[in-house]
Amino acid sequence: MKNSAAINDDLKKYLIPAFERKTESIVAIDVKEFTSYTDHIVIIEAGSHRQVTSIAEHLIKRLKAEKIKAIGIEGVKEGVWALLDFGDAIIHVFESEKKAFYDIEGLWAEAPRIDLSGFKETFEPQEETDEEENDDEF
């Protein structure tokens, strides 16, 4: 992988719950040399509005259980583009069409991509349940 970086332990805590869900794609970008407000940007592509909401809610719930609370949360209920700001990582969960339109990856073209190929093979995505979809406790 050209212009790639190794995955570090700080980022794994955000990637584990992301890989627990069925996503279209997940990209992690190391931006610490380019910006002062975060170290990593994670871009998750979901196939539908409902899936955007479900993935974002799952991330919030799982990370909160690990005592990791978001600094800011936007767009979860709308299901088009959810933004979860955890300080050292900013996670974008996009519906496919919006991901292509906003092209966040293109904005950070010079930043190294984190190689997730070996990491993702260790996780089996979970099926969503009605209980999880309706869980508003975050």
Secondary structure, DSSP 8 states (H G I E B T S, - for coil): -TTEE---HHHHHHHHHHHTB--SEEEEEE-TTT-SS-SEEEEEEESSHHHHHHHHHHHHHHHHHTT---SEEESTTT-SEEEEE-SSEEEEEEEHHHHHHH-HHHHTTTS-EE--HHHHTT---B---HHHHT----
